[in-house]
Amino acid sequence: MVRSLLFLLLATALAHADTQTAQHYSGDFVIKVSYRYLLSKPEGYEADAKKKWPLVIFLHGSGERGADLGKVKIHGPPKLIAAGRRFPALVASLQCPANELWNPHGVKAVTDHLIKTERIDASRAYLTGLSMGGFGTWETAFEYPHTYAAIAPICGGAGVRWVQAERLKHLPCWIFHGDKDGAVPVDNSRKIHAALEKAGAPVKLTIYPGVGHDSWTRTYDDPEFWSWLFAQKKPEA
């Protein structure tokens, strides 16, 4: 009886274990790149040496910058993984150094590194981020419009790059924002959404009524979002 109870407790602990491990990439890619990140692998990854998996790249907000990777777990997918959530994909949660903004060339370099070194289906690489990470998602997508199968920027903005909407007319995109956001105006998302719609892009916009800056918790908690994301795949070249 005691042994069975201990086994059950151990199994429960393992099922809810934080699967993320600290990683680092450094190298030359347009610029000198040096990003630390948390990497979580899906259940069954080690069991089938031939199977390739989707990849999710997550970019945090300005408050999680620095050298403490534990801060990255405050919001978004790494928070969910730390609480025991498992995704059918590798999830790389990058950390931006203190006092810096996301560099699209660095994000691209880490993406390429993971595709090269892990068993990843390059046609199912996805990019998402919140607040500063939402801005970084847009900037990376505009710089490298053919790298990702889909993007999901949350409470960010594309700045003046909305004039280049044609660059993303092929890219599935789901934009999220709260209409009471006091940190990043919701018009940032409305403007780029309108430009992408005009370009004929497969874009969706969700505005949460009465929601402030934290529009990411609701988004990442929504199974519909993840179903949509993992359904996206780049067409064969």
C-alpha positions as CSV (number, residue, x, y, z in Angstrom):
1,M,0.0,0.0,0.0
2,V,2.8,2.4,1.0
3,R,4.9,1.4,-2.0
4,S,1.9,2.0,-4.3
5,L,1.3,5.4,-2.8
6,L,4.9,6.4,-3.2
7,F,4.9,5.2,-6.8
8,L,1.8,7.3,-7.5
9,L,3.3,10.4,-6.0
10,L,6.5,9.9,-8.0
11,A,4.6,9.4,-11.2
12,T,2.5,12.5,-10.5
13,A,5.7,14.6,-9.8
14,L,7.3,13.4,-13.0
15,A,4.1,14.1,-15.0
16,H,4.2,17.7,-13.7
17,A,8.0,18.2,-13.9
18,D,9.4,21.3,-15.6
19,T,10.9,19.9,-18.8
20,Q,12.9,23.0,-19.7
21,T,16.7,22.9,-19.9
22,A,19.0,25.9,-20.2
23,Q,20.8,26.2,-23.6
24,H,23.0,28.8,-25.2
25,Y,23.8,29.7,-28.8
26,S,26.7,31.9,-29.8
27,G,27.9,32.6,-33.3
28,D,28.1,35.0,-36.3
29,F,25.0,35.6,-38.3
30,V,24.8,39.0,-39.9
31,I,25.7,40.2,-36.3
32,K,27.5,38.5,-33.5
33,V,24.7,36.4,-31.8
34,S,24.6,35.3,-28.2
35,Y,21.3,34.2,-26.8
36,R,20.5,32.0,-23.9
37,Y,17.2,30.1,-24.0
38,L,15.1,27.4,-22.3
39,L,14.4,24.3,-24.4
40,S,11.6,21.9,-23.8
41,K,11.2,18.7,-25.9
42,P,7.9,16.8,-26.4
43,E,7.0,13.5,-24.9
44,G,8.2,10.7,-27.2
45,Y,11.1,12.8,-28.6
46,E,13.7,10.3,-27.6
47,A,11.7,7.2,-28.5
48,D,11.6,7.7,-32.2
49,A,14.9,8.8,-33.7
50,K,13.4,9.4,-37.2
51,K,10.4,11.5,-36.3
52,K,10.6,15.3,-36.8
53,W,8.6,17.7,-34.6
54,P,7.3,21.3,-34.8
55,L,9.2,24.1,-33.2
56,V,7.8,27.1,-31.3
57,I,10.1,30.1,-30.7
58,F,8.8,32.3,-27.9
59,L,9.9,35.9,-27.3
60,H,9.2,37.4,-23.8
61,G,8.5,41.0,-22.9
62,S,10.8,43.7,-21.6
63,G,10.5,42.8,-17.9
64,E,12.2,39.4,-18.4
65,R,15.4,40.6,-19.9
66,G,18.7,39.9,-18.3
67,A,20.8,36.9,-17.4
68,D,18.4,35.0,-15.1
69,L,16.7,32.4,-17.2
70,G,14.2,31.8,-14.4
71,K,12.6,35.1,-15.3
72,V,11.6,33.8,-18.7
73,K,9.1,31.4,-16.9
74,I,7.0,34.3,-15.6
75,H,4.7,34.5,-18.6
76,G,3.7,32.5,-21.7
77,P,4.6,29.0,-22.8
78,P,7.6,28.6,-20.5
79,K,5.3,29.4,-17.5
80,L,2.8,26.7,-18.7
81,I,5.6,24.2,-19.2
82,A,7.0,24.9,-15.7
83,A,3.5,24.1,-14.4
84,G,3.5,20.8,-16.1
85,R,2.0,21.5,-19.5
86,R,3.4,19.5,-22.4
87,F,3.3,20.5,-26.0
88,P,3.6,18.3,-29.1
89,A,6.6,20.4,-30.2
90,L,10.0,21.6,-29.1
91,V,9.5,25.0,-27.4
92,A,12.5,27.4,-27.3
93,S,12.0,30.4,-25.0
94,L,14.8,32.9,-25.7
95,Q,16.1,35.5,-23.3
96,C,17.0,39.0,-24.4
97,P,20.0,40.5,-22.7
98,A,19.4,43.5,-20.3
99,N,18.8,46.9,-21.9
100,E,18.5,45.4,-25.4
101,L,15.6,44.8,-27.8
102,W,15.0,41.6,-29.8
103,N,17.3,41.4,-32.7
104,P,15.6,39.6,-35.7
105,H,19.0,38.3,-36.9
106,G,19.6,36.7,-33.5
107,V,16.2,35.1,-33.4
108,K,16.7,33.7,-36.9
109,A,20.1,32.4,-36.0
110,V,18.8,30.5,-33.0
111,T,15.9,29.1,-35.1
112,D,18.4,27.9,-37.8
113,H,20.6,26.4,-35.1
114,L,17.8,24.4,-33.6
115,I,16.5,23.2,-37.0
116,K,20.1,22.0,-37.7
117,T,20.8,20.3,-34.4
118,E,17.4,18.9,-33.3
119,R,14.9,16.7,-35.1
120,I,12.6,19.6,-36.3
121,D,10.2,19.7,-39.2
122,A,11.4,23.0,-40.8
123,S,8.0,23.4,-42.5
124,R,6.4,23.7,-39.0
125,A,8.5,26.3,-37.2
126,Y,6.4,29.0,-35.5
127,L,7.2,32.4,-33.9
128,T,5.2,34.1,-31.1
129,G,5.9,36.7,-28.5
130,L,4.3,39.2,-26.1
131,S,4.7,42.9,-25.7
132,M,8.3,43.6,-26.6
133,G,8.3,40.0,-27.9
134,G,5.3,40.9,-30.0
135,F,7.3,43.7,-31.6
136,G,10.2,41.2,-32.0
137,T,7.9,38.8,-33.7
138,W,6.9,41.3,-36.3
139,E,10.4,42.5,-36.9
140,T,11.8,39.0,-37.3
141,A,8.9,38.0,-39.7
142,F,9.5,41.1,-41.9
143,E,13.2,40.4,-42.0
144,Y,12.8,36.7,-42.7
145,P,9.3,36.2,-44.1
146,H,9.9,32.6,-45.3
147,T,11.3,31.1,-42.2
148,Y,8.2,30.5,-40.2
149,A,5.0,28.6,-41.0
150,A,2.9,31.1,-38.9
151,I,3.4,33.9,-36.4
152,A,1.3,35.0,-33.4
153,P,2.3,38.5,-32.1
154,I,0.6,39.5,-28.9
155,C,0.1,43.2,-27.8
156,G,3.0,44.3,-30.0
157,G,3.2,46.3,-33.2
158,A,4.9,46.5,-36.5
159,G,5.7,50.2,-36.5
160,V,6.1,51.7,-40.0
161,R,6.7,48.3,-41.5
162,W,3.0,48.0,-42.1
163,V,3.9,49.6,-45.5
164,Q,5.7,46.4,-46.3
165,A,2.7,44.2,-45.7
166,E,3.1,42.6,-49.1
167,R,6.2,40.8,-47.7
168,L,3.9,38.8,-45.4
169,K,1.0,38.2,-47.7
170,H,1.7,34.4,-47.7
171,L,2.2,34.1,-44.0
172,P,-0.6,32.9,-41.6
173,C,-0.8,35.3,-38.7
174,W,-3.1,35.6,-35.7
175,I,-2.8,38.9,-33.8
176,F,-4.0,39.5,-30.3
177,H,-4.5,42.6,-28.2
178,G,-6.6,44.0,-25.4
179,D,-8.7,47.1,-26.2
180,K,-7.8,48.7,-22.8
181,D,-4.0,48.2,-23.2
182,G,-2.4,51.2,-21.6
183,A,1.2,50.1,-22.5
184,V,0.9,49.4,-26.2
185,P,-1.9,51.0,-28.1
186,V,-4.4,48.5,-29.7
187,D,-4.2,50.6,-32.9
188,N,-0.8,49.1,-33.4
189,S,-2.4,45.8,-34.1
190,R,-5.4,47.2,-35.9
191,K,-3.2,49.0,-38.4
192,I,-1.0,46.1,-39.4
193,H,-4.0,43.8,-39.5
194,A,-5.8,46.2,-42.0
195,A,-2.6,46.4,-44.1
196,L,-2.2,42.6,-44.2
197,E,-5.9,42.1,-45.0
198,K,-5.5,44.6,-47.9
199,A,-2.5,42.6,-49.2
200,G,-4.6,39.4,-49.1
201,A,-2.7,37.8,-46.3
202,P,-4.2,34.9,-44.2
203,V,-4.4,37.1,-41.1
204,K,-6.8,37.0,-38.0
205,L,-7.2,39.6,-35.3
206,T,-8.6,39.0,-31.8
207,I,-9.3,42.1,-29.7
208,Y,-10.2,41.2,-26.1
209,P,-12.8,43.7,-24.8
210,G,-12.0,45.2,-21.4
211,V,-8.5,43.6,-21.3
212,G,-5.4,45.6,-20.6
213,H,-1.8,44.8,-21.5
214,D,-2.0,41.2,-20.4
215,S,-3.7,39.7,-23.4
216,W,-1.2,36.8,-23.5
217,T,-2.5,34.8,-20.6
218,R,-5.9,34.4,-22.2
219,T,-4.3,33.6,-25.6
220,Y,-1.8,31.0,-24.4
221,D,-4.5,29.3,-22.2
222,D,-6.8,28.9,-25.2
223,P,-6.6,25.4,-26.8
224,E,-8.1,26.9,-30.0
225,F,-5.0,29.0,-30.4
226,W,-2.6,26.0,-30.2
227,S,-4.8,23.9,-32.5
228,W,-4.6,26.7,-35.1
229,L,-0.9,27.2,-34.7
230,F,0.1,23.5,-35.0
231,A,-2.2,23.2,-38.1
232,Q,-0.1,25.6,-40.0
233,K,2.5,24.3,-42.4
234,K,4.7,25.9,-45.0
235,P,3.9,24.7,-48.6
236,E,6.5,22.5,-50.2
237,A,9.0,24.5,-52.3
